[in-house]
Amino acid sequence: MEGAHDMGGVKWSGPVRPEPDEPVFHAEWERRAFAITMAMAMPGGWNIDMSRFAREDRPPEDYLGKSYYQIWLAGLERLMLERSLIAPDEIEAGKPLHPAKPVKRTLGPDDVAAVLHRGGPTEREAKAPAIFAAGDRVRAKMIHSPTHTRLPRYVRGHVGVIERVLGCHVFPDSNATGAGEDPQWLYTVTFDGRELWGEVSDPNLKVSVDAWEPYLERT
């Protein structure tokens, strides 16, 4: 989707300035927001792409006005509201006001570490051969997805070279809407910096992006 979150390479975003020795969490509430988001995916039944879309799909002033984990918390609220796991008045009050909704699964404290370390494999069996191979020149399509997508805006319309074929993986654009996994071939595509940003770019700069097959076309 076109949103404020897709700020890579745009002029107004400014340079990325890493915080030296940055901690994983700057406050205890951030740790809790992360934990609750991970735990609620099991009873809530959403997948990682739905979760990302819930965080991204908000007005620019709202997205840019929140810190990283404030966005996570807002996304979680949306996912839970959509599934009637909470009510709007409970968000306003900051506490439960109604009987808990029945759920099929929960994540117990003793299972958290195992779930986090295991993750969720996304590679699937291919139903058709890959269209592209390493060394092929491809152009990233000028897509304007209404939902979650993993194709950065700054590479759209530009030409790169297939560096690696990564197998067939869950397609985020479909998975985010609940329309199914629709597995597609995934490639690492390398773009020359000057192809992306013109002569002002460092001549030695190369940018690699993992892109699904529907994002690409032959040049």
N, C-alpha and C positions, 0 to 999 in steps of 0.2 A: 504494500500500500504506500501511497505518498504521505509521509508524515514527518513530524519534527524529529523523530528518532533517527531518520536516515540522513545524518549530518556529515558523514565521511566525505572529505574532499571539498566541501562547500566553503566559499570564502568567508561567510559570516561566522562560522563556528570557531575560527581562530585555531592556534596550535594546541596540540595535546601536551599538557604539562604534568607528567607523572609526579605523584607525591612520594618523596623518598621514604622508604620503609613503610609504605602505607599498610595499615592493618586491614584484615579482611572485613571487620566491622568497626565502625567508628563509635557506635553506641550499642547498649544491650538490646534496645528495641529493634535494631536492624537484624541482629541475630535471631530474634523471635519472629520477625516478619519473614525471614528466609525459611525458618523451620516450619512455620505454619503453612506457608505456601507449598512447601514440599509435602507436608503431611496431608493437606486437604486435597491434593490431586487424587489420592486413592479413593476416598468416599465421594469426591466430586465427579470423578470419571472423566476429567479433561486430560488432554495430552500436552506435551511441551509446546507445540505450535499454537494451540488454543491459548495457552498461558501467555506466550509472547504477544499474540495478537491483542489480548485483553490489556496488556501494558502499553502497546503502541497506539492503539486506536482511540486517541483522545486529542482534543484541540491543542495546537502548538503552545498557546499560553499556559494551558494546564500541564502539558508534558514538560516544558522547559522551566516551569515554576516549581517543579518537585525535585527532590533529591532522588538518587538511584533507588533506595529502598522505599521511599514514599511512593514511587511509581509501582514497585512490586506490590505494595499494600493496596493501592488503588486497583490494580489489576485483579488481585485476589477478591476484593470486595465485589467487583463486577462479575466474576465467575460464579461466586456464591449466590449473588442476587439472581442471576440468570437461571440458576437451578433451584431457586427457592430454598436454599439452605439457610439463609438469613433473610430478614426483612429490613426495609429502609429505615424504620424507626429504631432498629437495633444498632445500625451503623451510627445514627444520630446520637443515640444514648451511650454508645460505646460498651454495651453489655447485653447479655441475652434478656429478651423480654417475653419470649414465647417458648413453648415446649420444643425440645430438639427434634429435628426431622430424622426419621429412620434412614439409615444408609446400609449398603450391602457390605462395605469393607472399611476397615480403619487401619491406620498405621500405628502400631504400638511402640512405646519408647525403646524396647529392646531390639526392634527391627530397623530402626532409623539408619544406623551405621551401615548395615548390610545393603539397604536399598540405595543409599547414596553412593557407595563404592561400586555397586553392580551397574547402575545406570540402566538405560534401555537401548539395546542394540537396534539400529535403524536399517541395517543391510537386509535386503530381501532377495528372493530368487528372481532372476531376470526372465521375462516372458518373451523378450525379443533381443537380438544382438544390438550392441552399442552402435550408434550412427557414426561417432567420431573416434579417432585414435590419436595416440600421442604424436605430436608434431603437426597436426592439422591446424590451419588458420580458421578461426571462427569469429563471428561478430556477436556480441551480447545484444539481444533484442531490446527494442524500445518498448518494454512492457509497462503497463500501468495497472498493476493488480489491485483490485478493491479490498483484498484481504492481506494476510501476512505473506511476505515473500522474502527470500534470502538473496536476491540479486540486488547488490548496492546500486543506487541511482547513478553514482559517478562512473560506472563502467558501461552503462547502457548506451548502445549505439557505437561502441568502440571495438576495435579488432584486437584479438589476443591469440595466443597459441596454446593448444592443449598440451599440458605438461604431464598429467597422469590421468589414467582412468581408474576411478575409485570404487567401481562396482555399482550395483543398483540399490537405491535407498528410498526410504519414505519421502514423498514429495510434500514439502511444507505447505505449499499454496493450497493443496487439497486437504491435507490433514488438519489445518487450522480451522476449517469450516465444518468439520465433522462429515465431510463428503467421502472419507475413506483415505487410505494410505497412498493409493495410486503410485506405486514405486516407479522411479525413473532413474536412468543412468546419471551418475554424478562424476564430474571432471574437475581437476584443478586446471584453471586457465591463467596464464601469465600475461600481463599487460605491461608494455613499456610505459614509463612515466610520461614521456613526451606525447604518446598516443592519447593519454588521459588528460594532461594539463598543458600541452603545447611546449613551446621553447623555454618557458619559465621553469620547467621541471628539471630536477637533477638528471643529467644525461645517463647516469648509472642506475637510476631508480627503476625497479621492476616491482609490480604488485601482483600477488597471486590471490585468486578468488576461487572458492569451490562453487561450481555452478551446475545446476541440473540441466539435463538435455533440453527440456522445453524452453529454457532461457536462451538457447544458442541457435545460430544459423551459420551456414557456410558463407564464406566471403566470395 
